[in-house]
Amino acid sequence: MSMAAVETKKITLRTADNHEFEVEEAIAMEFSTIKTFFDENPDASEDTIPLPNVTSKCLSAIIEYCKSHLAFRARETSSSIDEQVRTYDEEFVKARDNESLKELILAANYLNIKALLDMLNQAVADRIKNKSVEYVRRFFGLENDYTPEEEAAIRAENEWAFEGVDPDDD
Amino acid sequence: MEDLPQPLVVEILNRLTDSTDLARCRLASKTLNSLSHEVRSVNLLCNLSRYLKSRSPETEAHVTPFKAIFNNLVRESRCLNSVSIGVDKSLREISYDDVDDESDDLYLSDVGFVKEWLPKICGDLRKLSISDFWIQSCWRKSDVLSLISSCCNNLMELELKNAWLSVDGLNPMTRLTNLTLEFIRLEDEDLSKINDCFPSLRVLNLVGVGGLKDPKIHLLHLKACLWTVSNAPLSLTISAPNLVKLRLKCVKPKSLVLDTPLLSDFHLSVEEVYDFRVKEFCNLENFLLESSSLCSLLGMFTSGKSIKKLTVDSLKWNEALETRKFGLEALFDVFPNVISLNLGPGAWSEAEICFRKGGLKDRNAMKELTEIVAHLVVYDIEVTLSFIYSILDKCTNLSDMALLLHPKEDSRAASSLISRCTTYGPRVRWRWGMWKEGSKDTWVFVGI
């Protein structure tokens, strides 16, 4: 029994560290930046698209994410599918450290993948919830640029936020 | 590793659901402090810890008054789209006996308090949520609806909880699409003011709204409605030509009238109703019915032809009620095109009792059925098996059978049940699981 091969169009992407990724058109179209590019340049589909702002580690994670979500969307909506999507998103984020989350956010922002960006932003917000000021500084890579007097003043204004709060575990 | 660009940082800060976290971020650096004021929402919740500290003589001097915190947060924000203020659910545990003062420090639907901040931000406000402290609000009637409706011209979502609301001076809010009233005593017996003043509602949630006598929901654009009624209004009427999704839970209304021709997803939980009138459901595909008088309710249901997915359960089935038990055939008479059937433990028990008395009669509709999910209650394993075999015999297109057992069933009996079922119905794909009152169903794949 012979089966006709399904022709799926592939797009080639080149990352900052010079790796080439071949992805199915459906997945590449999830990246709004790329979709817009092809809408404006319909003849360019054979060319390799350079992504100077995205590393191969990031891109491969992002491709996995888009592939999985496309598969979820193809199935009939139900509460069990919603739960599977939630579990997938949680697992996607759980193992990653703060640095790699930040990298993914920057890549998702550059490639303009709204759903992924929203999910990652929410994951970061969840991580800094109820954490100490030091933790927040470290996460965003910020220096404390307050003078001691300024810091005391800001602290006094926002003292209520530190009242009766359970101690951090960090 | 370069820092995130500021718009992304603001996006992340926007997702901190508690403004307390946002305030703490301000100490991290000047940049973060400045960005925190760009956040478009204020969400402040008074938790039990803060409440207790504000009342204990040793700590009360060190606790900033809740309303003052909120006022400052609002003042410091540049552009607010969404505001949410409330008391945590844990404060519901506080009983009236523990409180003997007339303080109003947490009376959040107080017009005087809301007037201090709402008029300044109402221009850009899209979402407003006030979750009041019942002990301080239940005996004070609030005119806050009048204030909100007179200044919030762009409000799209409004949520009010645990308050006593007057509808005097309520002005039309034509942009409002979502309204949630939870545990509200409402001075609008038949909901006429609500219908008149919120004509553009797409989503309406009325949970535990008291003070209603003959409530009628009459909304042209309503698409989704959740209505739980705990007391006993005389009648319940819903007239909504575009309603697609309805969750209705009531006790014993004398009459229930539904004019919702486009309804496609309906959950109905009602103990008993004397007069149930429905204008034809042409689009209803998904129906969940829970009742303690299934037999009589099924008799009143005249438009079940479109339903494909049906869930049925019997309320109070383990109390020895003297009502007629319903048999499985009744379902197929009323719902001849069902493809997927889910039977709760009460429905299964009743149907099994009927089967034990008179067997299972043939119905053509049984041949359309492809999937059954059933929550079993086993008194006598031979009767249960014989019932299952009958179902397999009559539902000749059945391809999926998912049965859930209660954890208290004897595990050897359960194993025997499983193996005998799979032997009797080898064409069928069998799934097994456990059900328990108050918990979600869990599925297991290999034995129990």
Contacts between the chains, C-beta under 8 A, distances in Angstrom:
chain1	res1	chain2	res2	distance
A	99	B	1	5.8
A	102	B	1	6.4
A	102	B	4	6.2
A	103	B	1	7.6
A	105	B	4	6.5
A	105	B	8	6.3
A	106	B	2	8.0
A	106	B	4	6.9
A	106	B	8	7.9
A	109	B	5	7.6
A	109	B	8	6.1
A	117	B	11	8.0
A	121	B	8	7.2
A	121	B	11	5.0
A	121	B	12	5.0
A	121	B	15	5.8
A	122	B	15	5.2
A	124	B	12	5.0
A	124	B	15	8.0
A	125	B	12	5.3
A	125	B	13	7.6
A	125	B	15	3.7
A	125	B	16	5.2
A	125	B	17	7.8
A	128	B	12	7.7
A	128	B	16	7.4
A	128	B	21	7.0
A	128	B	25	7.4
A	129	B	16	6.5
A	129	B	17	7.8
A	129	B	18	7.3
A	129	B	21	5.3
A	130	B	21	6.6
A	132	B	24	8.0
A	133	B	24	6.0
A	133	B	25	7.8
A	133	B	27	4.6
A	133	B	28	5.5
A	136	B	24	7.3
A	136	B	25	5.5
A	136	B	28	4.5
A	136	B	32	7.3
A	137	B	28	4.7
A	137	B	29	6.7
A	140	B	3	6.4
A	140	B	4	6.9
A	140	B	9	6.8
A	140	B	28	7.0
A	140	B	29	7.9
A	140	B	32	6.9
A	141	B	1	6.4
A	141	B	2	8.0
A	141	B	3	5.1
A	142	B	3	7.5
A	142	B	28	5.5
A	142	B	29	4.2
A	142	B	31	6.8
A	142	B	32	6.4
A	143	B	29	6.5
A	144	B	28	7.4
A	144	B	29	6.1
A	145	B	29	5.4
A	145	B	30	5.2
A	145	B	31	7.7
A	146	B	27	7.7
A	146	B	29	7.4
A	146	B	30	6.6
A	151	B	27	6.8
A	154	B	26	5.9
A	154	B	27	5.7
A	154	B	33	6.6
A	155	B	27	6.1
A	157	B	72	7.9
A	158	B	23	4.4
A	158	B	24	7.1
A	158	B	26	5.7
A	158	B	27	6.9
A	159	B	64	6.7
A	160	B	20	8.0
A	160	B	23	7.4
A	160	B	63	7.8
A	160	B	64	3.9
A	160	B	69	4.8
A	161	B	20	4.8
A	161	B	21	8.0
A	161	B	23	3.7
A	161	B	24	5.1
A	162	B	24	7.1
A	163	B	50	6.9
A	163	B	53	7.1
A	163	B	62	6.6
A	163	B	63	5.7
A	163	B	64	6.8
A	164	B	49	4.7
A	164	B	50	5.4
A	164	B	53	4.8
A	164	B	59	7.6
A	164	B	63	7.1
A	165	B	20	7.6
A	165	B	49	8.0
A	166	B	49	7.8
